[in-house]
Amino acid sequence: AVSYTKDGSLLVTGSDDGFLAVWDLHRHVPTMVHHVAQAHASWITSVATLADSRRFATSGGDKKIHVWQLDQMYAPVHTFQTDGDVRTICTSNSDGQCPERLYSGSDSGLIQVFSMD
């Protein structure tokens, strides 16, 4: 799973062993600047960055969606429990007037909407 921040400075990756990494793309060679060895109890299925480029969300085979903040990578700042196996997540682009939302899609076709406010 992979996602760029809106400002293009960071790349967030998640792997099938639950490893989460944040890469700085403004350096001469992309450099890992943060990581979480067990971001999920299972594989990471999707990554989505939020509009502020400081937060991002991950979904995993453990039926959870974690919201992470760059200055607090030791633990998720929020966790949503889902009703199924989430395969993909995405965020709405907040214009400052509408609340930012996180959307998840599961194997069963279920779509869930979570508020990021």
Backbone as JSON, one array per atom type, in Angstrom:
{
  "sequence": "AVSYTKDGSLLVTGSDDGFLAVWDLHRHVPTMVHHVAQAHASWITSVATLADSRRFATSGGDKKIHVWQLDQMYAPVHTFQTDGDVRTICTSNSDGQCPERLYSGSDSGLIQVFSMD",
  "N": [[0.85, -1.17, 0.0], [0.48, 2.27, -0.71], [0.91, 5.84, -0.5], [1.07, 9.28, -1.37], [1.76, 12.38, 0.34], [-0.29, 15.32, 0.27], [1.23, 17.61, -0.26], [3.4, 16.52, -1.49], [5.79, 15.9, -0.24], [6.22, 13.67, 1.34], [6.15, 10.09, 1.38], [4.07, 7.43, 2.14], [4.15, 4.13, 3.19], [2.86, 0.8, 3.41], [3.08, -2.61, 4.41], [2.78, -6.22, 3.79], [3.43, -7.46, 6.15], [2.6, -5.84, 8.19], [4.24, -3.67, 8.58], [4.9, -0.24, 8.71], [5.93, 2.64, 7.01], [7.37, 5.9, 6.68], [8.51, 8.06, 4.26], [10.89, 10.51, 3.39], [10.81, 12.57, 0.69], [12.13, 14.77, -0.21], [14.81, 14.72, 0.06], [18.09, 13.96, -1.26], [18.23, 11.21, -1.83], [15.43, 9.15, -1.4], [14.47, 8.83, 1.97], [13.84, 6.89, 4.84], [11.99, 8.2, 7.43], [10.32, 7.77, 9.56], [8.94, 4.94, 11.25], [6.81, 2.12, 11.97], [6.87, -0.91, 13.4], [4.87, -2.87, 13.89], [2.26, -1.88, 12.86], [-0.27, -2.77, 12.32], [-2.07, -5.72, 13.34], [-2.04, -7.5, 11.38], [-1.68, -7.75, 7.79], [-1.16, -4.65, 5.98], [-3.6, -3.11, 4.19], [-4.29, -0.78, 2.84], [-3.4, 2.68, 2.37], [-3.95, 6.06, 3.15], [-3.49, 9.5, 2.74], [-4.09, 12.51, 4.58], [-5.51, 15.81, 4.12], [-3.94, 17.73, 5.44], [-1.33, 16.88, 5.3], [0.07, 15.95, 7.47], [-1.15, 13.97, 8.79], [-2.26, 10.6, 8.39], [-4.0, 7.65, 7.25], [-4.33, 4.14, 7.86], [-5.39, 0.94, 6.75], [-6.07, -2.4, 7.8], [-5.67, -6.02, 7.71], [-6.68, -6.75, 10.1], [-9.16, -5.7, 10.51], [-9.28, -3.05, 11.26], [-8.98, 0.52, 11.17], [-6.44, 2.77, 11.37], [-5.54, 6.01, 12.42], [-2.85, 8.07, 11.97], [-0.4, 10.37, 13.23], [2.23, 12.46, 12.3], [3.98, 13.54, 14.29], [3.52, 11.87, 16.39], [4.16, 9.07, 16.22], [4.38, 6.76, 17.72], [2.03, 5.51, 18.44], [-1.31, 5.0, 17.15], [-3.38, 7.91, 16.64], [-6.05, 7.71, 16.56], [-8.43, 5.05, 16.33], [-10.53, 3.2, 14.25], [-12.98, 0.72, 14.35], [-13.94, -1.66, 11.99], [-16.66, -3.07, 10.03], [-16.05, -5.16, 8.42], [-13.71, -6.85, 6.2], [-11.51, -4.56, 5.25], [-10.53, -3.28, 2.17], [-9.74, -1.04, 0.81], [-9.06, 2.45, 1.38], [-9.91, 5.93, 1.39], [-9.67, 9.53, 1.37], [-11.67, 12.5, 1.74], [-11.23, 15.64, 0.13], [-10.82, 18.27, 2.06], [-12.11, 21.53, 2.09], [-11.84, 23.32, 4.03], [-14.25, 24.35, 4.82], [-16.02, 22.26, 4.74], [-16.27, 19.24, 6.61], [-13.53, 16.96, 6.9], [-13.51, 13.67, 5.58], [-13.2, 10.11, 5.94], [-13.2, 7.28, 3.95], [-14.1, 3.86, 3.64], [-13.8, 0.77, 1.89], [-15.05, -2.51, 1.65], [-14.6, -6.12, 1.27], [-17.16, -7.2, 1.09], [-18.6, -5.29, -0.2], [-19.49, -3.26, 1.33], [-19.54, 0.13, 2.24], [-18.08, 2.41, 4.38], [-18.26, 5.44, 6.26], [-16.28, 7.78, 7.9], [-15.85, 10.41, 10.21], [-13.33, 12.89, 10.32], [-13.06, 14.93, 12.04]],
  "CA": [[0.0, 0.0, 0.0], [1.33, 3.46, -0.83], [0.21, 7.11, -0.72], [1.85, 10.52, -1.23], [1.08, 13.49, 1.0], [-0.8, 16.32, -0.68], [2.31, 18.54, -0.62], [4.42, 15.78, -2.24], [7.06, 15.78, 0.47], [6.35, 12.38, 2.0], [5.53, 8.88, 0.84], [3.72, 6.52, 3.23], [4.02, 2.77, 2.67], [2.48, -0.26, 4.33], [3.41, -3.9, 3.8], [1.98, -7.38, 4.17], [3.77, -7.91, 7.5], [2.15, -4.83, 9.13], [5.26, -2.63, 8.72], [4.5, 1.06, 8.19], [7.1, 3.51, 6.87], [7.19, 7.24, 6.1], [9.73, 8.38, 3.51], [11.09, 11.91, 3.02], [11.14, 12.6, -0.73], [12.86, 15.99, -0.54], [16.24, 14.48, 0.2], [18.72, 13.48, -2.51], [17.74, 9.84, -1.96], [14.33, 8.97, -0.44], [14.97, 8.35, 3.25], [12.82, 6.57, 5.81], [12.11, 9.11, 8.57], [9.5, 7.2, 10.63], [8.41, 3.61, 10.97], [6.14, 1.38, 13.03], [7.09, -2.3, 13.02], [3.59, -3.59, 13.92], [1.19, -0.89, 12.78], [-1.49, -3.58, 12.37], [-1.83, -7.1, 13.75], [-2.04, -8.28, 10.15], [-1.15, -6.96, 6.68], [-1.73, -3.32, 5.71], [-4.29, -3.22, 2.91], [-4.41, 0.5, 2.15], [-2.9, 3.87, 3.04], [-4.5, 7.3, 2.59], [-3.01, 10.7, 3.43], [-5.09, 13.54, 4.8], [-5.22, 17.08, 3.45], [-2.94, 18.53, 6.14], [-0.02, 16.25, 5.04], [0.67, 15.59, 8.76], [-1.86, 12.79, 9.27], [-2.62, 9.62, 7.37], [-4.75, 6.51, 7.77], [-4.0, 2.82, 7.33], [-6.35, -0.13, 7.04], [-5.36, -3.66, 7.88], [-6.39, -7.27, 7.74], [-7.23, -6.89, 11.45], [-10.46, -5.02, 10.49], [-9.16, -1.75, 11.91], [-8.39, 1.66, 10.47], [-5.7, 3.61, 12.3], [-5.15, 7.34, 11.99], [-1.52, 8.36, 12.51], [0.07, 11.75, 13.14], [3.69, 12.38, 12.16], [4.71, 13.83, 15.52], [3.12, 10.9, 17.42], [4.18, 7.79, 15.51], [4.48, 5.63, 18.64], [0.72, 4.87, 18.51], [-2.32, 5.73, 16.37], [-4.12, 8.93, 17.39], [-7.44, 7.24, 16.59], [-8.67, 3.77, 15.68], [-11.91, 2.86, 13.92], [-13.25, -0.7, 14.13], [-14.79, -1.77, 10.81], [-17.6, -4.19, 10.01], [-15.62, -6.18, 7.47], [-12.32, -6.79, 5.74], [-11.32, -3.34, 4.45], [-9.56, -3.43, 1.1], [-9.23, 0.26, 0.36], [-9.54, 3.64, 2.07], [-9.57, 7.2, 0.75], [-10.15, 10.68, 2.12], [-12.22, 13.62, 0.97], [-10.39, 16.84, 0.18], [-11.53, 19.3, 2.79], [-11.84, 22.9, 1.64], [-11.86, 24.15, 5.22], [-15.63, 24.61, 5.19], [-16.65, 20.96, 4.91], [-15.41, 18.36, 7.4], [-12.8, 15.92, 6.16], [-14.06, 12.35, 5.81], [-12.43, 8.93, 5.55], [-14.11, 6.29, 3.39], [-13.51, 2.54, 3.5], [-14.54, -0.2, 1.09], [-14.74, -3.86, 2.1], [-14.85, -7.24, 0.36], [-18.59, -7.44, 0.96], [-19.21, -4.18, -0.9], [-19.88, -2.26, 2.32], [-18.78, 1.38, 2.3], [-18.28, 3.1, 5.65], [-17.79, 6.81, 6.27], [-15.83, 8.2, 9.23], [-15.51, 11.83, 10.29], [-11.98, 13.15, 10.8], [-13.09, 16.11, 12.92]],
  "C": [[0.9, 1.24, 0.0], [0.46, 4.7, -1.07], [1.18, 8.26, -0.52], [1.05, 11.51, -0.4], [0.7, 14.52, -0.06], [0.31, 17.27, -1.16], [3.47, 17.84, -1.34], [5.73, 15.56, -1.52], [7.3, 14.41, 1.08], [5.63, 11.28, 1.24], [5.29, 7.95, 2.03], [3.49, 5.15, 2.62], [3.63, 1.81, 3.78], [2.67, -1.6, 3.65], [2.57, -5.04, 4.37], [2.36, -7.95, 5.54], [3.39, -6.87, 8.57], [3.13, -3.69, 9.34], [4.81, -1.36, 8.01], [5.74, 1.95, 8.13], [6.69, 4.84, 6.24], [8.53, 7.65, 5.53], [9.75, 9.87, 3.17], [11.58, 11.94, 1.57], [11.93, 13.84, -1.14], [14.36, 15.86, -0.35], [16.78, 13.94, -1.12], [18.28, 12.05, -2.84], [16.58, 9.69, -0.98], [14.82, 8.26, 0.82], [13.81, 8.07, 4.2], [13.03, 7.44, 7.05], [11.28, 8.65, 9.78], [9.14, 5.77, 10.24], [7.72, 3.05, 12.21], [6.2, -0.08, 12.6], [5.79, -3.1, 12.97], [2.45, -2.59, 13.95], [-0.18, -1.55, 12.83], [-1.11, -4.99, 12.77], [-1.75, -8.03, 12.55], [-1.48, -7.37, 9.04], [-1.84, -5.6, 6.57], [-2.31, -3.36, 4.3], [-4.33, -1.92, 2.13], [-3.85, 1.62, 3.03], [-3.53, 5.08, 2.36], [-3.97, 8.48, 3.41], [-4.14, 11.71, 3.54], [-4.61, 14.88, 4.26], [-4.11, 17.89, 4.12], [-1.51, 18.02, 5.96], [0.72, 15.9, 6.32], [0.02, 14.33, 9.34], [-2.13, 11.86, 8.08], [-3.32, 8.46, 8.04], [-4.25, 5.23, 7.1], [-5.14, 1.87, 7.65], [-5.58, -1.44, 7.01], [-6.28, -4.86, 7.87], [-6.99, -7.56, 9.1], [-8.58, -6.19, 11.62], [-10.45, -3.69, 11.24], [-8.6, -0.73, 10.94], [-7.73, 2.52, 11.54], [-5.41, 4.95, 11.65], [-3.87, 7.68, 12.73], [-1.2, 9.85, 12.34], [1.6, 11.72, 13.19], [4.46, 12.65, 13.45], [4.35, 12.91, 16.68], [3.09, 9.49, 16.84], [4.28, 6.57, 16.42], [3.16, 4.88, 18.78], [-0.27, 5.66, 17.65], [-3.01, 6.78, 17.25], [-5.61, 8.59, 17.45], [-7.52, 5.89, 15.88], [-10.17, 3.59, 15.45], [-11.99, 1.35, 13.75], [-14.21, -0.78, 12.95], [-15.66, -3.02, 10.89], [-17.19, -5.29, 9.05], [-14.16, -6.03, 7.13], [-12.17, -5.62, 4.79], [-10.23, -3.59, 3.41], [-8.97, -2.11, 0.65], [-9.83, 1.38, 1.22], [-9.14, 4.87, 1.25], [-10.14, 8.32, 1.61], [-10.78, 11.69, 1.18], [-11.25, 14.78, 1.1], [-11.19, 17.95, 0.83], [-11.13, 20.68, 2.27], [-11.82, 23.86, 2.82], [-13.26, 24.47, 5.7], [-16.39, 23.32, 5.43], [-15.73, 20.07, 5.74], [-14.75, 17.3, 6.53], [-13.37, 14.56, 6.56], [-13.09, 11.28, 5.32], [-13.44, 7.89, 5.11], [-13.38, 4.95, 3.3], [-14.43, 1.66, 2.66], [-14.1, -1.6, 1.46], [-15.04, -4.9, 1.02], [-16.33, -7.46, 0.08], [-19.31, -6.36, 0.16], [-19.66, -3.06, 0.03], [-18.94, -1.06, 2.25], [-19.12, 2.04, 3.63], [-17.65, 4.48, 5.54], [-17.47, 7.21, 7.7], [-15.47, 9.67, 9.17], [-14.11, 11.98, 10.88], [-11.92, 14.37, 11.71], [-13.13, 15.7, 14.38]]
}
